[in-house]
Amino acid sequence: MSSKLPFTNLFRSILLSSSKQQKGLCFSHLWANTTPYCFSSAAEVSDVEDDKLHDDMKVAEKHTALHSALSELAGAFDGESMVFLQRFFRARVKPVISTGSLKLDLALGIGGLPKGRIVEIYGQEASGKTTLALNVIREAQKLGGYCAYLDVENALDPKLLEMIGVNTKSLLISQPSSAENVLSIVDTLTKSGAVDVIVVDSVRSNLKSRQEGLKNVSEVTCGGNALPFYSAVRLRIARKGLLKTQEKVTGLGICVEVMKNKLAPAMKKAELEIEFGKGISRAAEILELACEHGVALKEGNCYFIEGEVLNSKIQAEAYLIKNEQICDTLVKSLRRQLFHVDEDSDS
């Protein structure tokens, strides 16, 4: 028997090499010598089937154990504990509120500021931080939302609210005297779930910085790293220059840079214009984007908007400022095209 084994192994090698070179090889010619090899192949196939069956049983057990764990989590906590990948990313798609500037909404990548998240706006003094916050409140009120403004600096001008277009009758305003009161008010309003936007203007008024030798202190967030860490979006505003009309200063040019964004790529910029007493200049950027994306037509110096023929850019911008409904129609068309949202969507 021991002398036949090497011989049988030899035939096995010949058989395997021949089968690779000549697919039509007849195994009956070597049946007597390859019988042990045939029995060996059958045993290997049986082992493979057993392993596959064992693997299937392990997969089924893991699947059952996973569903049991998820059911336990759902019972002990809430729906947010469901950790399926598809459901997880669906839950992260948050509704947004427009900033009032299409250019800034584009820079944010999601069409505005996300609801239910902390957003930090910081920058130089008199750079438009309060104006931007009031524009966000106006856009939220257009969607029927309630907003709160915590005027920590006691510097809010009611006339400015009306000029920007904020509905003061439905705006909740408070002037807390301490950081503890601010946090208490924010906590209560947040837990109510009925307020869409809460503005704290500003954090620096309550958290005093003692770093006297630091340059550009106005651009440094006080209170350590807590606010920058928990913020989903951080916007840095810088002044670019003054806007003049016939040697008269009428506004301010600013650059808003997205320093942090947990919902889209960051480090994008948007250059905006702020008109004193009116807020962010919408007409100029709406006209520019409408012509760029085919919502409005431009031929030479003429503009065609909703059937109207306007002979210059200044005339076209004045037309949009005067006709708020047409301006809103262009914005809805642009948002539907740029952010793939429905016309009546809150986002």
C-alpha positions, 0 to 999 in steps of 0.5 A: 500500500505504501508503494502505491500511494506515491504512484496514486499521487503522481496520477493526481498531479498528472490529472490536474495538470492535464485538466488545465491544459486540455478541458476535454480530458476523459476521466474514465481513462484513469478511473482505477488510479484516481478513485481515491482522488474522487473520494477525496474531492467528494469529502472536500465538497461535503466539508465546504457545504458544512462550513457554508451551513455553519456560516449561514447559521452564524449570520442568522444568529448575529442578525437575531442578536442585532435585532434583539439589541435594537429592540432593547435600545428602542424600548429603553430610550427612543427612536433616535437610538435606532442605529441603522445606517440608512436611518442614521443619515436620514435623521441627519438631514435637517430642515434649514432656515435661509440667512436672507442671502442666497450667496451665503446659503450657497456657501453653507452648502445646505441652503441656510442654517440648520434647525436644532443646531448651535450656530456661532457668528463672530467677527469685528465690531460693527461688521454686521453680526446683528444684521445677519441675525435679524435677517435670519429671524425675518426669514424664519418668520416668513415660514410662520416660525416663532423667534426669540431675541435675547438682547444682552447688550441692551442695544436693540433698536426697534426701528431697525427691526421694522426696517429689516422686515422683522415682525416685532409683534410676534418676536419674543424679546428679553434683556437678561441681566446675567449669563445664568438668566440667559442660559435658563431662558435658552434652556426653557425655550429650547425644551418647549420645541416651539421656537425656531430661532433663538438669538443671543446677542452677544456672548461677549457681553456676559463672558468677559475676556481677561486676555488683555494682551491678545490682538483682535480680541473682538474676534476671539470667542470668550468662554474657552472652547465650549461654544466653538466645539458644540457649534455645528456652524461657525461664521466669521464676518470681516469688513471689506469696505464702505459702500458709497453713492455719490460720495455718500456712505450708504452701506458696508461690504462684508465677507462671511467665511464658513469656518466650520460646518458639520453638514457640508464642506466648510471654508467657503466665502460669500461677499455681501452688501449691507445697506444701512437701515435696510439689512442685507442687499438682496436685489443685487445678488438675486439679479446676479444669480437669476441671470446666471442660472437662467431664471431671468434673461440679460441681453446687453444692458437690458434685463427681462424679468417676469415679462418686464423689460428693464434697461439697466442694472440699477433699474432692474435692482430698483424693480426688484426692491419695489416688487417684493412678490416678484423678488420672492418668486425669483428666490423660490425658483433659484432655491428650487434649482440650487438646493432641490427643494419644493416651492412650498418647502420650509427648507 
